[in-house]
Structure formats: C-alpha cells, structure tokens
Amino acid sequence: MDAARHSELAKQAVVLSREDYDYVHKKHHGPGNWQKREELKQSMRIVRAKGVS
C-alpha cells in the first residue's frame, strides 16, 4: 500500500469506532493480513500521539 493511502486510512481510522475500523481493515487488507493490521494500528498510535485526534 502506498504512503498516501496508508495515511488516509489512518486518518479515517482515528475517527471510526473499533467495529468500523475492523470492517475497514478487513475490506482493504483481508481478514488474514495481520502484519498490515499491526502496521495500521501503529500508524494510528503515531497520529494520536501527534494530537490529531
């Protein structure tokens, strides 16, 4: 996944509920892609740490 799309998903995920995040993640990556899931979760943590949330 390219950086722009990753960033956009991370921004969306910040404002989504956990259930919505899980749905979005599965929609984009498939339910078995745990590495990408962890990468996105880490990206979300970074975004939150910067105070965007």
PDB file of N, CA, C, O and CB in Angstrom:
ATOM      1  N   MET A   1       0.847  -1.192   0.000  1.00  0.00           N
ATOM      2  CA  MET A   1       0.000   0.000   0.000  1.00  0.00           C
ATOM      3  C   MET A   1       0.883   1.243   0.000  1.00  0.00           C
ATOM      4  O   MET A   1       1.863   1.325   0.740  1.00  0.00           O
ATOM      5  CB  MET A   1      -0.958   0.005   1.227  1.00  0.00           C
ATOM      6  N   ASP A   2       0.520   2.207  -0.841  1.00  0.00           N
ATOM      7  CA  ASP A   2       1.359   3.399  -0.922  1.00  0.00           C
ATOM      8  C   ASP A   2       1.136   4.306   0.295  1.00  0.00           C
ATOM      9  O   ASP A   2       0.151   4.171   1.021  1.00  0.00           O
ATOM     10  CB  ASP A   2       1.068   4.171  -2.224  1.00  0.00           C
ATOM     11  N   ALA A   3       2.061   5.212   0.489  1.00  0.00           N
ATOM     12  CA  ALA A   3       2.065   6.023   1.711  1.00  0.00           C
ATOM     13  C   ALA A   3       0.820   6.905   1.818  1.00  0.00           C
ATOM     14  O   ALA A   3       0.269   7.070   2.906  1.00  0.00           O
ATOM     15  CB  ALA A   3       3.318   6.893   1.755  1.00  0.00           C
ATOM     16  N   ALA A   4       0.382   7.466   0.702  1.00  0.00           N
ATOM     17  CA  ALA A   4      -0.783   8.356   0.738  1.00  0.00           C
ATOM     18  C   ALA A   4      -2.030   7.603   1.182  1.00  0.00           C
ATOM     19  O   ALA A   4      -2.814   8.105   1.988  1.00  0.00           O
ATOM     20  CB  ALA A   4      -1.017   8.993  -0.640  1.00  0.00           C
ATOM     21  N   ARG A   5      -2.208   6.392   0.649  1.00  0.00           N
ATOM     22  CA  ARG A   5      -3.384   5.604   1.019  1.00  0.00           C
ATOM     23  C   ARG A   5      -3.292   5.177   2.483  1.00  0.00           C
ATOM     24  O   ARG A   5      -4.288   5.199   3.206  1.00  0.00           O
ATOM     25  CB  ARG A   5      -3.521   4.365   0.103  1.00  0.00           C
ATOM     26  N   HIS A   6      -2.100   4.790   2.909  1.00  0.00           N
ATOM     27  CA  HIS A   6      -1.895   4.404   4.305  1.00  0.00           C
ATOM     28  C   HIS A   6      -2.258   5.567   5.226  1.00  0.00           C
ATOM     29  O   HIS A   6      -2.945   5.380   6.231  1.00  0.00           O
ATOM     30  CB  HIS A   6      -0.429   3.961   4.542  1.00  0.00           C
ATOM     31  N   SER A   7      -1.798   6.753   4.882  1.00  0.00           N
ATOM     32  CA  SER A   7      -2.072   7.939   5.685  1.00  0.00           C
ATOM     33  C   SER A   7      -3.566   8.228   5.725  1.00  0.00           C
ATOM     34  O   SER A   7      -4.110   8.546   6.782  1.00  0.00           O
ATOM     35  CB  SER A   7      -1.312   9.149   5.133  1.00  0.00           C
ATOM     36  N   GLU A   8      -4.230   8.120   4.582  1.00  0.00           N
ATOM     37  CA  GLU A   8      -5.663   8.394   4.515  1.00  0.00           C
ATOM     38  C   GLU A   8      -6.445   7.405   5.373  1.00  0.00           C
ATOM     39  O   GLU A   8      -7.363   7.791   6.097  1.00  0.00           O
ATOM     40  CB  GLU A   8      -6.153   8.338   3.062  1.00  0.00           C
ATOM     41  N   LEU A   9      -6.077   6.120   5.289  1.00  0.00           N
ATOM     42  CA  LEU A   9      -6.751   5.116   6.111  1.00  0.00           C
ATOM     43  C   LEU A   9      -6.517   5.390   7.591  1.00  0.00           C
ATOM     44  O   LEU A   9      -7.426   5.236   8.406  1.00  0.00           O
ATOM     45  CB  LEU A   9      -6.263   3.703   5.748  1.00  0.00           C
ATOM     46  N   ALA A  10      -5.309   5.793   7.933  1.00  0.00           N
ATOM     47  CA  ALA A  10      -5.007   6.077   9.332  1.00  0.00           C
ATOM     48  C   ALA A  10      -5.856   7.241   9.837  1.00  0.00           C
ATOM     49  O   ALA A  10      -6.365   7.204  10.957  1.00  0.00           O
ATOM     50  CB  ALA A  10      -3.512   6.389   9.509  1.00  0.00           C
ATOM     51  N   LYS A  11      -6.007   8.279   9.002  1.00  0.00           N
ATOM     52  CA  LYS A  11      -6.837   9.422   9.394  1.00  0.00           C
ATOM     53  C   LYS A  11      -8.287   8.989   9.593  1.00  0.00           C
ATOM     54  O   LYS A  11      -8.934   9.383  10.563  1.00  0.00           O
ATOM     55  CB  LYS A  11      -6.755  10.540   8.335  1.00  0.00           C
ATOM     56  N   GLN A  12      -8.786   8.178   8.668  1.00  0.00           N
ATOM     57  CA  GLN A  12     -10.163   7.695   8.790  1.00  0.00           C
ATOM     58  C   GLN A  12     -10.325   6.874  10.058  1.00  0.00           C
ATOM     59  O   GLN A  12     -11.311   7.018  10.781  1.00  0.00           O
ATOM     60  CB  GLN A  12     -10.558   6.858   7.561  1.00  0.00           C
ATOM     61  N   ALA A  13      -9.351   6.012  10.321  1.00  0.00           N
ATOM     62  CA  ALA A  13      -9.457   5.078  11.439  1.00  0.00           C
ATOM     63  C   ALA A  13      -9.505   5.812  12.780  1.00  0.00           C
ATOM     64  O   ALA A  13     -10.120   5.332  13.733  1.00  0.00           O
ATOM     65  CB  ALA A  13      -8.282   4.099  11.421  1.00  0.00           C
ATOM     66  N   VAL A  14      -8.858   6.973  12.852  1.00  0.00           N
ATOM     67  CA  VAL A  14      -8.853   7.728  14.102  1.00  0.00           C
ATOM     68  C   VAL A  14     -10.272   8.084  14.526  1.00  0.00           C
ATOM     69  O   VAL A  14     -10.586   8.072  15.716  1.00  0.00           O
ATOM     70  CB  VAL A  14      -8.011   8.999  13.957  1.00  0.00           C
ATOM     71  N   VAL A  15     -11.128   8.400  13.565  1.00  0.00           N
ATOM     72  CA  VAL A  15     -12.476   8.869  13.897  1.00  0.00           C
ATOM     73  C   VAL A  15     -13.511   7.753  13.863  1.00  0.00           C
ATOM     74  O   VAL A  15     -14.675   7.979  14.196  1.00  0.00           O
ATOM     75  CB  VAL A  15     -12.888   9.967  12.945  1.00  0.00           C
ATOM     76  N   LEU A  16     -13.108   6.568  13.469  1.00  0.00           N
ATOM     77  CA  LEU A  16     -14.040   5.448  13.408  1.00  0.00           C
ATOM     78  C   LEU A  16     -14.083   4.704  14.733  1.00  0.00           C
ATOM     79  O   LEU A  16     -13.120   4.703  15.500  1.00  0.00           O
ATOM     80  CB  LEU A  16     -13.655   4.494  12.281  1.00  0.00           C
ATOM     81  N   SER A  17     -15.209   4.081  14.978  1.00  0.00           N
ATOM     82  CA  SER A  17     -15.295   3.188  16.128  1.00  0.00           C
ATOM     83  C   SER A  17     -14.439   1.953  15.875  1.00  0.00           C
ATOM     84  O   SER A  17     -14.007   1.712  14.748  1.00  0.00           O
ATOM     85  CB  SER A  17     -16.766   2.788  16.411  1.00  0.00           C
ATOM     86  N   ARG A  18     -14.199   1.183  16.910  1.00  0.00           N
ATOM     87  CA  ARG A  18     -13.424  -0.054  16.757  1.00  0.00           C
ATOM     88  C   ARG A  18     -14.084  -0.991  15.749  1.00  0.00           C
ATOM     89  O   ARG A  18     -13.395  -1.594  14.927  1.00  0.00           O
ATOM     90  CB  ARG A  18     -13.269  -0.765  18.114  1.00  0.00           C
ATOM     91  N   GLU A  19     -15.406  -1.120  15.801  1.00  0.00           N
ATOM     92  CA  GLU A  19     -16.097  -2.020  14.879  1.00  0.00           C
ATOM     93  C   GLU A  19     -15.915  -1.550  13.439  1.00  0.00           C
ATOM     94  O   GLU A  19     -15.642  -2.350  12.544  1.00  0.00           O
ATOM     95  CB  GLU A  19     -17.596  -2.107  15.228  1.00  0.00           C
ATOM     96  N   ASP A  20     -16.069  -0.245  13.227  1.00  0.00           N
ATOM     97  CA  ASP A  20     -15.896   0.296  11.882  1.00  0.00           C
ATOM     98  C   ASP A  20     -14.460   0.125  11.412  1.00  0.00           C
ATOM     99  O   ASP A  20     -14.218  -0.186  10.246  1.00  0.00           O
ATOM    100  CB  ASP A  20     -16.293   1.774  11.843  1.00  0.00           C
ATOM    101  N   TYR A  21     -13.505   0.329  12.320  1.00  0.00           N
ATOM    102  CA  TYR A  21     -12.105   0.152  11.959  1.00  0.00           C
ATOM    103  C   TYR A  21     -11.840  -1.278  11.511  1.00  0.00           C
ATOM    104  O   TYR A  21     -11.168  -1.511  10.507  1.00  0.00           O
ATOM    105  CB  TYR A  21     -11.199   0.515  13.136  1.00  0.00           C
ATOM    106  N   ASP A  22     -12.377  -2.235  12.267  1.00  0.00           N
ATOM    107  CA  ASP A  22     -12.193  -3.640  11.903  1.00  0.00           C
ATOM    108  C   ASP A  22     -12.775  -3.917  10.521  1.00  0.00           C
ATOM    109  O   ASP A  22     -12.170  -4.635   9.725  1.00  0.00           O
ATOM    110  CB  ASP A  22     -12.846  -4.560  12.949  1.00  0.00           C
ATOM    111  N   TYR A  23     -13.951  -3.349  10.233  1.00  0.00           N
ATOM    112  CA  TYR A  23     -14.581  -3.541   8.923  1.00  0.00           C
ATOM    113  C   TYR A  23     -13.724  -2.934   7.818  1.00  0.00           C
ATOM    114  O   TYR A  23     -13.459  -3.575   6.801  1.00  0.00           O
ATOM    115  CB  TYR A  23     -15.988  -2.919   8.904  1.00  0.00           C
ATOM    116  N   VAL A  24     -13.297  -1.698   8.026  1.00  0.00           N
ATOM    117  CA  VAL A  24     -12.469  -1.026   7.019  1.00  0.00           C
ATOM    118  C   VAL A  24     -11.188  -1.808   6.781  1.00  0.00           C
ATOM    119  O   VAL A  24     -10.762  -1.992   5.641  1.00  0.00           O
ATOM    120  CB  VAL A  24     -12.139   0.417   7.455  1.00  0.00           C
ATOM    121  N   HIS A  25     -10.580  -2.267   7.869  1.00  0.00           N
ATOM    122  CA  HIS A  25      -9.332  -3.010   7.730  1.00  0.00           C
ATOM    123  C   HIS A  25      -9.529  -4.274   6.920  1.00  0.00           C
ATOM    124  O   HIS A  25      -8.744  -4.560   6.016  1.00  0.00           O
ATOM    125  CB  HIS A  25      -8.764  -3.355   9.094  1.00  0.00           C
ATOM    126  N   LYS A  26     -10.568  -5.036   7.231  1.00  0.00           N
ATOM    127  CA  LYS A  26     -10.821  -6.277   6.505  1.00  0.00           C
ATOM    128  C   LYS A  26     -11.154  -5.991   5.050  1.00  0.00           C
ATOM    129  O   LYS A  26     -10.753  -6.740   4.159  1.00  0.00           O
ATOM    130  CB  LYS A  26     -11.957  -7.064   7.164  1.00  0.00           C
ATOM    131  N   LYS A  27     -11.887  -4.909   4.805  1.00  0.00           N
ATOM    132  CA  LYS A  27     -12.257  -4.536   3.441  1.00  0.00           C
ATOM    133  C   LYS A  27     -11.007  -4.262   2.607  1.00  0.00           C
ATOM    134  O   LYS A  27     -10.933  -4.663   1.446  1.00  0.00           O
ATOM    135  CB  LYS A  27     -13.178  -3.298   3.447  1.00  0.00           C
ATOM    136  N   HIS A  28     -10.029  -3.582   3.197  1.00  0.00           N
ATOM    137  CA  HIS A  28      -8.848  -3.178   2.435  1.00  0.00           C
ATOM    138  C   HIS A  28      -7.745  -4.230   2.430  1.00  0.00           C
ATOM    139  O   HIS A  28      -6.997  -4.331   1.458  1.00  0.00           O
ATOM    140  CB  HIS A  28      -8.306  -1.893   2.989  1.00  0.00           C
ATOM    141  N   HIS A  29      -7.634  -5.005   3.487  1.00  0.00           N
ATOM    142  CA  HIS A  29      -6.479  -5.897   3.613  1.00  0.00           C
ATOM    143  C   HIS A  29      -6.826  -7.375   3.678  1.00  0.00           C
ATOM    144  O   HIS A  29      -5.948  -8.226   3.539  1.00  0.00           O
ATOM    145  CB  HIS A  29      -5.710  -5.536   4.824  1.00  0.00           C
ATOM    146  N   GLY A  30      -8.102  -7.688   3.888  1.00  0.00           N
ATOM    147  CA  GLY A  30      -8.462  -9.080   4.114  1.00  0.00           C
ATOM    148  C   GLY A  30      -8.284  -9.445   5.573  1.00  0.00           C
ATOM    149  O   GLY A  30      -7.442  -8.863   6.257  1.00  0.00           O
ATOM    150  N   PRO A  31      -9.061 -10.398   6.061  1.00  0.00           N
ATOM    151  CA  PRO A  31      -9.058 -10.723   7.486  1.00  0.00           C
ATOM    152  C   PRO A  31      -7.773 -11.381   7.973  1.00  0.00           C
ATOM    153  O   PRO A  31      -7.523 -11.412   9.177  1.00  0.00           O
ATOM    154  CB  PRO A  31     -10.205 -11.618   7.790  1.00  0.00           C
ATOM    155  N   GLY A  32      -6.947 -11.911   7.060  1.00  0.00           N
ATOM    156  CA  GLY A  32      -5.772 -12.659   7.478  1.00  0.00           C
ATOM    157  C   GLY A  32      -4.473 -11.880   7.456  1.00  0.00           C
ATOM    158  O   GLY A  32      -3.422 -12.419   7.803  1.00  0.00           O
ATOM    159  N   ASN A  33      -4.527 -10.610   7.050  1.00  0.00           N
ATOM    160  CA  ASN A  33      -3.284  -9.858   6.868  1.00  0.00           C
ATOM    161  C   ASN A  33      -2.919  -9.132   8.161  1.00  0.00           C
ATOM    162  O   ASN A  33      -3.090  -7.918   8.274  1.00  0.00           O
ATOM    163  CB  ASN A  33      -3.420  -8.849   5.701  1.00  0.00           C
ATOM    164  N   TRP A  34      -2.414  -9.894   9.135  1.00  0.00           N
ATOM    165  CA  TRP A  34      -2.158  -9.335  10.465  1.00  0.00           C
ATOM    166  C   TRP A  34      -1.005  -8.341  10.463  1.00  0.00           C
ATOM    167  O   TRP A  34      -0.999  -7.391  11.247  1.00  0.00           O
ATOM    168  CB  TRP A  34      -1.864 -10.449  11.449  1.00  0.00           C
ATOM    169  N   GLN A  35      -0.029  -8.556   9.584  1.00  0.00           N
ATOM    170  CA  GLN A  35       1.101  -7.612   9.559  1.00  0.00           C
ATOM    171  C   GLN A  35       0.622  -6.216   9.172  1.00  0.00           C
ATOM    172  O   GLN A  35       0.986  -5.227   9.809  1.00  0.00           O
ATOM    173  CB  GLN A  35       2.193  -8.093   8.572  1.00  0.00           C
ATOM    174  N   LYS A  36      -0.199  -6.144   8.119  1.00  0.00           N
ATOM    175  CA  LYS A  36      -0.720  -4.841   7.708  1.00  0.00           C
ATOM    176  C   LYS A  36      -1.599  -4.240   8.797  1.00  0.00           C
ATOM    177  O   LYS A  36      -1.588  -3.029   9.018  1.00  0.00           O
ATOM    178  CB  LYS A  36      -1.512  -4.968   6.401  1.00  0.00           C
ATOM    179  N   ARG A  37      -2.368  -5.105   9.483  1.00  0.00           N
ATOM    180  CA  ARG A  37      -3.207  -4.628  10.582  1.00  0.00           C
ATOM    181  C   ARG A  37      -2.351  -3.976  11.657  1.00  0.00           C
ATOM    182  O   ARG A  37      -2.677  -2.897  12.151  1.00  0.00           O
ATOM    183  CB  ARG A  37      -4.029  -5.783  11.182  1.00  0.00           C
ATOM    184  N   GLU A  38      -1.258  -4.632  12.017  1.00  0.00           N
ATOM    185  CA  GLU A  38      -0.384  -4.079  13.049  1.00  0.00           C
ATOM    186  C   GLU A  38       0.269  -2.782  12.579  1.00  0.00           C
ATOM    187  O   GLU A  38       0.437  -1.847  13.362  1.00  0.00           O
ATOM    188  CB  GLU A  38       0.692  -5.099  13.440  1.00  0.00           C
ATOM    189  N   GLU A  39       0.639  -2.727  11.294  1.00  0.00           N
ATOM    190  CA  GLU A  39       1.234  -1.502  10.761  1.00  0.00           C
ATOM    191  C   GLU A  39       0.240  -0.349  10.839  1.00  0.00           C
ATOM    192  O   GLU A  39       0.605   0.768  11.205  1.00  0.00           O
ATOM    193  CB  GLU A  39       1.696  -1.710   9.308  1.00  0.00           C
ATOM    194  N   LEU A  40      -1.026  -0.625  10.493  1.00  0.00           N
ATOM    195  CA  LEU A  40      -2.036   0.427  10.529  1.00  0.00           C
ATOM    196  C   LEU A  40      -2.308   0.864  11.966  1.00  0.00           C
ATOM    197  O   LEU A  40      -2.472   2.053  12.238  1.00  0.00           O
ATOM    198  CB  LEU A  40      -3.334  -0.052   9.864  1.00  0.00           C
ATOM    199  N   LYS A  41      -2.356  -0.108  12.890  1.00  0.00           N
ATOM    200  CA  LYS A  41      -2.567   0.236  14.295  1.00  0.00           C
ATOM    201  C   LYS A  41      -1.430   1.116  14.807  1.00  0.00           C
ATOM    202  O   LYS A  41      -1.669   2.076  15.540  1.00  0.00           O
ATOM    203  CB  LYS A  41      -2.683  -1.038  15.151  1.00  0.00           C
ATOM    204  N   GLN A  42      -0.190   0.792  14.422  1.00  0.00           N
ATOM    205  CA  GLN A  42       0.953   1.601  14.839  1.00  0.00           C
ATOM    206  C   GLN A  42       0.853   3.004  14.252  1.00  0.00           C
ATOM    207  O   GLN A  42       1.154   3.988  14.929  1.00  0.00           O
ATOM    208  CB  GLN A  42       2.274   0.936  14.411  1.00  0.00           C
ATOM    209  N   SER A  43       0.428   3.096  12.986  1.00  0.00           N
ATOM    210  CA  SER A  43       0.249   4.396  12.353  1.00  0.00           C
ATOM    211  C   SER A  43      -0.798   5.213  13.105  1.00  0.00           C
ATOM    212  O   SER A  43      -0.625   6.416  13.301  1.00  0.00           O
ATOM    213  CB  SER A  43      -0.157   4.228  10.879  1.00  0.00           C
ATOM    214  N   MET A  44      -1.879   4.564  13.524  1.00  0.00           N
ATOM    215  CA  MET A  44      -2.920   5.248  14.288  1.00  0.00           C
ATOM    216  C   MET A  44      -2.362   5.783  15.596  1.00  0.00           C
ATOM    217  O   MET A  44      -2.696   6.894  16.008  1.00  0.00           O
ATOM    218  CB  MET A  44      -4.097   4.305  14.561  1.00  0.00           C
ATOM    219  N   ARG A  45      -1.506   4.993  16.257  1.00  0.00           N
ATOM    220  CA  ARG A  45      -0.907   5.437  17.521  1.00  0.00           C
ATOM    221  C   ARG A  45      -0.061   6.691  17.298  1.00  0.00           C
ATOM    222  O   ARG A  45      -0.091   7.622  18.102  1.00  0.00           O
ATOM    223  CB  ARG A  45      -0.042   4.309  18.141  1.00  0.00           C
ATOM    224  N   ILE A  46       0.690   6.702  16.204  1.00  0.00           N
ATOM    225  CA  ILE A  46       1.532   7.854  15.885  1.00  0.00           C
ATOM    226  C   ILE A  46       0.667   9.085  15.639  1.00  0.00           C
ATOM    227  O   ILE A  46       0.967  10.172  16.132  1.00  0.00           O
ATOM    228  CB  ILE A  46       2.415   7.560  14.651  1.00  0.00           C
ATOM    229  N   VAL A  47      -0.409   8.908  14.874  1.00  0.00           N
ATOM    230  CA  VAL A  47      -1.310  10.026  14.586  1.00  0.00           C
ATOM    231  C   VAL A  47      -1.901  10.575  15.881  1.00  0.00           C
ATOM    232  O   VAL A  47      -1.949  11.789  16.081  1.00  0.00           O
ATOM    233  CB  VAL A  47      -2.438   9.584  13.627  1.00  0.00           C
ATOM    234  N   ARG A  48      -2.347   9.684  16.753  1.00  0.00           N
ATOM    235  CA  ARG A  48      -2.930  10.119  18.023  1.00  0.00           C
ATOM    236  C   ARG A  48      -1.883  10.818  18.889  1.00  0.00           C
ATOM    237  O   ARG A  48      -2.185  11.792  19.578  1.00  0.00           O
ATOM    238  CB  ARG A  48      -3.530   8.919  18.778  1.00  0.00           C
ATOM    239  N   ALA A  49      -0.653  10.311  18.848  1.00  0.00           N
ATOM    240  CA  ALA A  49       0.413  10.894  19.659  1.00  0.00           C
ATOM    241  C   ALA A  49       0.711  12.330  19.229  1.00  0.00           C
ATOM    242  O   ALA A  49       1.131  13.153  20.041  1.00  0.00           O
ATOM    243  CB  ALA A  49       1.683  10.040  19.563  1.00  0.00           C
ATOM    244  N   LYS A  50       0.492  12.623  17.947  1.00  0.00           N
ATOM    245  CA  LYS A  50       0.723  13.972  17.433  1.00  0.00           C
ATOM    246  C   LYS A  50      -0.442  14.909  17.751  1.00  0.00           C
ATOM    247  O   LYS A  50      -0.384  16.101  17.452  1.00  0.00           O
ATOM    248  CB  LYS A  50       0.953  13.926  15.927  1.00  0.00           C
ATOM    249  N   GLY A  51      -1.499  14.366  18.358  1.00  0.00           N
ATOM    250  CA  GLY A  51      -2.606  15.211  18.793  1.00  0.00           C
ATOM    251  C   GLY A  51      -3.665  15.447  17.732  1.00  0.00           C
ATOM    252  O   GLY A  51      -4.517  16.320  17.896  1.00  0.00           O
ATOM    253  N   VAL A  52      -3.629  14.688  16.654  1.00  0.00           N
ATOM    254  CA  VAL A  52      -4.608  14.868  15.583  1.00  0.00           C
ATOM    255  C   VAL A  52      -6.001  14.473  16.053  1.00  0.00           C
ATOM    256  O   VAL A  52      -6.996  15.062  15.629  1.00  0.00           O
ATOM    257  CB  VAL A  52      -4.215  14.046  14.349  1.00  0.00           C
ATOM    258  N   SER A  53      -6.070  13.475  16.928  1.00  0.00           N
ATOM    259  CA  SER A  53      -7.369  13.023  17.426  1.00  0.00           C
ATOM    260  C   SER A  53      -7.963  14.088  18.349  1.00  0.00           C
ATOM    261  O   SER A  53      -9.060  13.905  18.878  1.00  0.00           O
ATOM    262  CB  SER A  53      -7.234  11.665  18.173  1.00  0.00           C
TER     263      SER A  53
END
